[in-house]
Amino acid sequence: MNAKAMAGQAWQKETRSVPAVHHRMLGRQVAEQTIIAQADSGMPGDRIAVVQDEISARNLSEATTRAGEVFAREYDDTARTLVGELREMEMGE
């Protein structure tokens, strides 16, 4: 086996399949972690909203499986909810 083929194999790591029922939970967790990290780093709510809209649009448009669609929809729903709450907090409500 040549060096190039060996290098290609090094990048191929064994992955475990995630059951489809867990993609909703994963979408929610990823959105929460991302938005919390952005807010904690000082990013304003309006900017977070723009970034999350871009991520959600990309996730939704590139989902090619049922599990991907479930993940993308849950990510989008969670992001919208959290950004709304963040904006309310910023406005002092």
N, C-alpha and C positions, 0 to 999 in steps of 0.2 A: 504494500500500500504506500502511495506516495505521500509526501508531507502535506500537500494541499488537501487530500482526502482525509488525512488524520486530523487536520485542523478543523475541517467541516464537522467531523464527528464530535469533536470536543464541545461544540456549540449545541449539539443535540442532546439535551438533558431529558431524562425520563420525567414525564409530567403525569399528574393524576387528574383524571377527569372529575369535574365538579358536577354533581347531580343537578339537573335542571331546576329542581325545586328550590335550590339555594341561590339561584341567580338574582332573585328579587332582593334577598338579604344582602348579597354582595353589592348590588347597585346602590342600596341605601347606605351601606357602610362606606363605600368608596366616596360617595358624594359628601357624607358627613365629615370624613377625615380630610377631604380636600378643602372644603369650605371652612372648617375649623382652623386648619393650618393657614389658609389665606387670611382669615380674620385675625388670628393671633399674630401674624407677621405685620399687621397694620394696613392691609389692603382695604380700601373703602368699599362699602356695600355696593355702590353703583358699579365699581370696577369688577367686583366679584360677580355681579349679575351678568355683565358682558362676557366675562370669561366662561362662566357656567353655561350661558346660552350657546356659546361656540362649542363647548365640549358636548353638551346635550345634542345639538344638531348633528355633530359628527358621529356620536354614538348611534343615534337613531338612523341616520342615513347609511351607515356602514354595517349595521346589524344584518347578518346573513342567515342566522339560525333563530329558531324560536327562543332559545336560551339567551341569545344576544339581544333580541327584541325585549324580552322581559327585563334583563339587566338595564338596558337603555331607558326604558320607560320608568323604571323605579328610580334610576339615577336622576332623571329629569324631574320627576315628581318631588323627590326629596330635596333636590337643589332649589327648586322654586319655593318650596315651603321654608327652607332654611334661609334663603336670601331675603324672603319677605320678613321673617322674624328679625333678621339682622338689621334690615332697614328700619323696622319699627324701633329697635333698640337704639339705633343711631339718632333717631328723631326724638328720643326720650319718652316714648310711649310705653 
